[in-house]
Amino acid sequence: MTVAQQLLSSPIDSAYLFYGILVIVLIARVRPWQYLAAVVAAIVGFGFAAHRDRRRDLTSRDRPARPAAAAGSPARCATS
């Protein structure tokens, strides 16, 4: 069994491999260093935003967006 097969057999180890390769590629390819800092900041910011939206989606699942939708009344359409 090769080292790559052992790393890919575990989900945690394969995540380390994936993110490790991602970091190495970013360091090797992105120049100047200010661009690398901007790319890393954007990735981290996107991760926080996605996590916040996902958490909000999970907590809002208990209550409907519109109370009328849960009451069983028909939706009103705006006519022009």
C-alpha positions, -999 to +999 in steps of 0.1 A: +000+000+000+014+034-010+015+065+012-011+082-010-035+053-006-030+054+032-037+091+032-068+088+011-083+060+031-091+082+060-114+113+056-093+133+080-060+124+065-074+131+030-086+166+041-050+173+054-036+162+021-061+183+001-056+215+021-018+209+023-016+207-015-038+238-018-016+258+005+016+247-013+001+256-047-010+290-035+024+298-020+041+286-052+019+304-077+006+336-062+031+365-065+035+392-051+029+384-015+003+411-011-019+391-036-014+359-016-025+377+016-056+391-002-065+356-016-061+340+019-082+368+035-109+363+008-110+326+014-112+330+052-139+357+048-159+335+025-156+306+049-170+327+078-198+340+056-208+306+044-207+292+080-228+321+092-254+316+065-255+279+071-260+284+108-288+309+101-304+284+077-304+257+104-319+279+131-346+294+108-358+260+098-379+258+130-399+289+121-414+298+087-404+328+067-440+340+066-465+332+093-493+329+067-474+301+050-476+280+081-513+289+088-524+273+055-538+304+039-532+309+002-504+331-009-512+364-023-496+374-056-488+410-064-505+421-096-493+449-117 
